[in-house]
């Protein structure tokens, strides 16, 4: 998302994760994201947006955040929702959606 921020006009980018603010700050320092990261350590936001669910890794099942992205219009309504999306595909989908408008 950082790499396309100059191509999306006045669209605001926000990141949300269950990591603490300190861990997010360290991540941002390492990767120079250039957009705000919101800490959802209690998973309230993930639950409300329906992006917390069962995940599997190395044969183990656990509850976690399902990587998702949302395009929210000026009226506050969700225009596009992409669930189980890879970080690589997120900017591509956003650019496609913005070009279609």
C-alpha positions in Angstrom: 0.0 0.0 0.0 2.9 2.3 0.7 4.1 2.0 -2.8 0.8 3.1 -4.4 -0.1 5.8 -2.0 0.9 8.5 -4.6 -1.4 6.9 -7.2 -4.7 6.9 -5.2 -5.5 10.6 -4.8 -7.1 11.6 -1.5 -7.9 8.0 -0.5 -6.8 7.5 3.1 -5.1 4.2 4.1 -5.4 2.8 7.5 -4.0 -0.5 8.8 -5.5 -2.4 11.7 -4.0 -5.4 13.6 -4.2 -7.0 17.0 -0.6 -6.0 17.7 0.3 -3.5 20.4 1.1 0.1 19.5 4.8 -0.6 20.3 4.9 -3.6 17.9 3.2 -1.5 15.2 5.6 1.4 15.7 8.5 -1.0 15.3 7.0 -2.5 12.2 6.4 1.0 10.7 9.9 2.1 11.6 11.3 -1.0 9.8 9.0 -0.7 6.7 8.3 3.1 6.5 4.6 2.5 5.8 3.6 6.2 5.7 0.0 5.5 6.9 -1.5 5.1 10.4 -1.8 1.7 12.1 -4.5 1.1 14.6 -4.1 -1.3 17.5 -7.0 -3.7 18.0 -5.5 -5.7 20.8 -8.8 -6.8 22.2 -10.1 -7.8 18.7 -13.3 -5.7 19.0 -12.8 -4.2 15.6 -12.0 -7.5 14.0 -15.1 -9.1 15.5 -17.3 -6.1 14.4 -16.0 -6.3 10.8 -16.3 -10.1 10.7 -12.6 -10.7 10.1 -11.8 -12.8 13.1 -12.2 -16.5 12.5 -10.7 -19.9 12.5 -7.3 -20.2 10.9 -5.0 -23.2 10.3 -1.2 -23.3 10.3 1.1 -26.2 10.6 -1.8 -28.5 11.4 -3.0 -26.3 14.3 -6.4 -24.6 14.4 -6.7 -21.2 16.2 -8.7 -18.0 16.2 -7.0 -15.1 14.4 -7.5 -12.2 12.1 -8.4 -13.1 8.5 -6.4 -10.6 6.4 -9.0 -8.4 4.7 -9.2 -5.0 3.0 -12.1 -2.6 2.7 -12.8 0.3 0.4 -15.1 2.7 2.2 -16.8 5.5 0.2 -17.1 9.2 1.2 -20.5 8.4 2.7 -19.0 5.9 5.1 -20.5 2.8 3.3 -18.3 -0.2 2.3 -18.0 -0.1 -1.5 -15.7 -3.1 -1.8 -14.6 -5.9 0.6 -11.8 -8.3 0.0 -11.5 -11.2 2.4 -8.5 -13.6 2.6 -6.5 -11.2 0.4 -2.8 -11.3 0.2 -0.7 -8.2 0.9 0.5 -8.4 -2.7 -3.0 -8.3 -4.2 -4.4 -5.6 -1.9 -3.0 -2.6 -3.9 -3.9 -4.2 -7.2 -7.5 -4.6 -6.2 -7.7 -1.1 -4.8 -6.3 0.4 -8.0 -8.8 -1.6 -10.1 -11.7 -0.5 -7.9 -10.7 3.2 -8.0 -10.3 3.1 -11.8 -13.8 1.6 -12.2 -15.3 4.6 -10.4 
